[in-house]
């Protein structure tokens, strides 16, 4: 007698129990066991642990963002600064920017001194020339016109071939003319005259 027939014979004595087991047997297709499909609805929260999951069987794509972020470790200490790299090539020259607005005019500066004007050269008139005899000295001079100031001057004589020695040749004390002292070293007298450069000076 087979084991299954022995079980059915014993169950036949209990009609209700026999019917239930026969239905289970039929549901299992006459086999002693059956495959069962388990879904998330059949698993109670908190009952699956790390020991129940095969290593490397779950990727990050199967985990929630919160679970993935919890796997990131704490940030380590900052490492030492690396060596400075080589300098790169110079970049292209940028475009010239627009011209800026004209700034405000500055304050007017102080007025400078008045320059020279009214420049003129004056010479002792022939009628006022000084005659200097042989072996004597004579003074000759000239005055600037219209209050102009003397800038320079000198003395001369006529005829020019006569020997003469200029003892003194300077501006007049007032600064408005020129004066000179001449000595006659020649054999005869001559006419001596002075000249001066004059101008309006601020």
C-alpha positions as CSV (number, residue, x, y, z in Angstrom):
1,X,0.0,0.0,0.0
2,X,1.4,3.4,-1.0
3,X,1.8,6.2,1.6
4,X,-0.9,8.4,-0.1
5,X,-3.4,5.6,0.0
6,X,-2.7,5.0,3.6
7,X,-3.3,8.7,4.4
8,X,-6.6,8.7,2.4
9,X,-7.8,5.6,4.2
10,X,-7.2,7.2,7.6
11,X,-8.8,10.4,6.5
12,X,-11.9,8.5,5.2
13,X,-12.8,7.7,8.7
14,X,-13.3,11.4,9.3
15,X,-15.5,12.7,6.5
16,X,-15.1,16.5,7.1
17,X,-11.3,16.4,7.5
18,X,-11.0,14.1,4.5
19,X,-12.8,16.5,2.3
20,X,-10.6,19.4,3.3
21,X,-7.4,17.6,2.7
22,X,-8.6,16.3,-0.6
23,X,-9.3,19.8,-1.7
24,X,-5.8,20.9,-0.6
25,X,-4.4,17.9,-2.5
26,X,-6.3,18.8,-5.6
27,X,-5.1,22.4,-5.3
28,X,-1.5,21.3,-5.2
29,X,-2.1,19.2,-8.4
30,X,-1.4,15.9,-6.7
31,X,2.1,17.0,-5.6
32,X,3.4,17.0,-2.1
33,X,4.4,20.8,-2.4
34,X,3.7,23.9,-4.5
35,X,5.6,27.1,-5.5
36,X,4.3,30.2,-3.8
37,X,4.7,33.8,-5.2
38,X,5.7,36.3,-2.5
39,X,5.1,40.1,-3.1
40,X,5.6,43.2,-1.0
41,X,2.1,43.0,0.3
42,X,3.0,39.6,1.9
43,X,6.0,41.1,3.8
44,X,5.5,42.9,7.0
45,X,7.5,46.2,7.4
46,X,10.7,45.8,9.3
47,X,10.9,42.0,9.0
48,X,13.5,41.9,6.2
49,X,17.1,42.6,7.4
50,X,20.5,42.9,5.7
51,X,21.1,39.2,6.3
52,X,18.1,38.3,4.2
53,X,19.5,40.2,1.1
54,X,22.1,38.7,-1.1
55,X,25.3,40.7,-1.5
56,X,25.4,42.9,-4.6
57,X,21.8,42.0,-5.5
58,X,20.5,45.5,-5.0
59,X,21.7,48.5,-7.1
60,X,21.3,52.2,-6.3
61,X,18.6,52.3,-8.9
62,X,16.4,50.1,-6.7
63,X,16.9,52.2,-3.6
64,X,15.1,55.4,-2.6
65,X,16.9,58.8,-2.7
66,X,16.9,58.9,1.1
67,X,18.5,55.4,1.2
68,X,21.2,56.4,-1.3
69,X,22.0,59.6,0.6
70,X,22.4,57.7,3.8
71,X,25.1,55.5,2.2
72,X,27.3,58.5,1.6
73,X,30.1,58.7,4.2
74,X,31.2,61.8,6.1
75,X,33.4,64.2,4.3
76,X,37.1,63.7,5.1
77,X,39.6,66.4,6.1
78,X,41.0,68.7,3.4
79,X,44.2,67.5,1.9
80,X,47.4,69.5,1.4
81,X,47.4,72.2,-1.3
82,X,48.9,70.9,-4.5
83,X,51.8,72.6,-6.4
84,X,51.1,75.6,-8.6
85,X,50.5,74.7,-12.2
86,X,52.3,76.3,-15.1
87,X,51.0,79.6,-16.3
88,X,48.7,79.3,-19.3
89,X,49.0,81.3,-22.5
90,X,47.8,84.9,-22.6
91,X,44.3,85.3,-23.7
92,X,43.2,87.5,-26.6
93,X,43.0,91.3,-26.2
94,X,39.5,92.4,-25.3
95,X,37.6,95.0,-27.3
96,X,38.1,98.6,-26.6
97,X,35.4,100.0,-24.3
98,X,33.2,103.0,-25.1
99,X,34.6,106.5,-24.6
100,X,33.7,107.9,-21.2
101,X,32.0,111.2,-20.6
102,X,34.0,114.4,-20.5
103,X,34.8,115.3,-16.9
104,X,34.0,118.7,-15.4
105,X,36.4,121.6,-16.1
106,X,39.0,122.3,-13.4
107,X,39.3,125.5,-11.5
108,X,41.1,128.4,-13.3
109,X,44.7,128.8,-12.3
110,X,46.4,131.9,-11.0
111,X,47.3,134.5,-13.6
112,X,51.0,134.3,-14.6
113,X,53.3,137.4,-14.7
114,X,53.0,139.7,-17.7
115,X,55.5,139.0,-20.4
116,X,57.7,141.4,-22.3
117,X,56.1,143.7,-24.8
118,X,57.0,146.9,-26.6
119,X,60.5,145.8,-27.4
120,X,62.7,148.6,-28.9
121,X,66.3,149.5,-29.5
122,X,67.3,153.1,-28.8
123,X,70.5,154.9,-29.7
124,X,71.9,158.2,-28.6
125,X,71.0,160.8,-31.3
126,X,73.9,162.2,-33.3
127,X,73.2,165.7,-32.0
128,X,73.6,164.4,-28.4
129,X,76.8,162.4,-29.0
130,X,79.6,163.1,-26.6
131,X,82.9,164.4,-28.0
132,X,85.9,163.0,-26.1
133,X,89.3,164.7,-26.8
134,X,92.6,162.9,-27.0
135,X,93.8,161.5,-23.6
136,X,90.5,162.3,-21.8
137,X,87.4,160.3,-20.6
138,X,83.8,161.1,-21.3
139,X,80.4,159.7,-20.2
140,X,77.6,158.9,-22.7
141,X,74.1,157.6,-22.1
142,X,70.6,156.9,-23.6
143,X,67.2,156.7,-22.0
144,X,64.4,154.2,-22.8
145,X,61.2,155.8,-24.2
146,X,57.7,155.8,-22.5
147,X,59.0,154.4,-19.1
148,X,60.2,151.1,-20.6
149,X,62.8,149.1,-18.7
150,X,66.3,148.5,-20.1
151,X,67.2,144.9,-20.9
152,X,70.8,145.5,-22.2
153,X,73.0,148.0,-23.8
154,X,76.5,149.1,-24.9
155,X,78.7,151.9,-26.2
156,X,80.4,152.8,-29.5
157,X,82.4,155.6,-31.1
158,X,83.0,157.3,-34.4
159,X,85.3,157.1,-36.4
160,X,85.8,153.5,-35.5
161,X,89.5,153.5,-36.2
162,X,90.2,155.7,-33.2
163,X,91.6,153.9,-30.1
164,X,89.2,153.9,-27.2
165,X,88.9,152.1,-23.9
166,X,85.5,151.4,-22.2
167,X,86.0,152.1,-18.5
168,X,82.4,151.5,-17.5
169,X,79.2,150.2,-19.3
170,X,76.1,149.6,-17.1
171,X,72.3,150.2,-16.8
172,X,71.3,153.5,-15.4
173,X,70.4,153.6,-11.7
174,X,66.7,154.0,-12.5
175,X,66.8,150.9,-14.8
176,X,65.3,153.0,-17.6
177,X,68.4,153.6,-19.7
178,X,72.1,152.8,-20.3
179,X,75.3,154.7,-19.4
180,X,79.0,154.3,-20.2
181,X,82.4,155.9,-19.5
182,X,84.9,155.9,-22.3
183,X,88.6,157.0,-22.4
184,X,90.3,158.2,-25.5
185,X,93.6,156.6,-26.1
186,X,93.9,157.8,-29.7
187,X,95.8,160.7,-31.4
188,X,92.6,162.8,-31.9
189,X,89.1,163.3,-30.6
190,X,86.1,161.2,-31.5
191,X,82.3,161.1,-31.0
192,X,80.9,158.5,-28.5
193,X,77.3,157.3,-28.2
194,X,75.4,154.6,-26.3
195,X,72.6,152.2,-27.3
196,X,70.1,150.2,-25.3
197,X,67.4,147.5,-25.7
198,X,64.1,148.5,-23.9
199,X,60.7,146.9,-23.3
200,X,57.6,146.9,-21.1
201,X,58.3,144.4,-18.3
202,X,55.5,143.2,-16.0
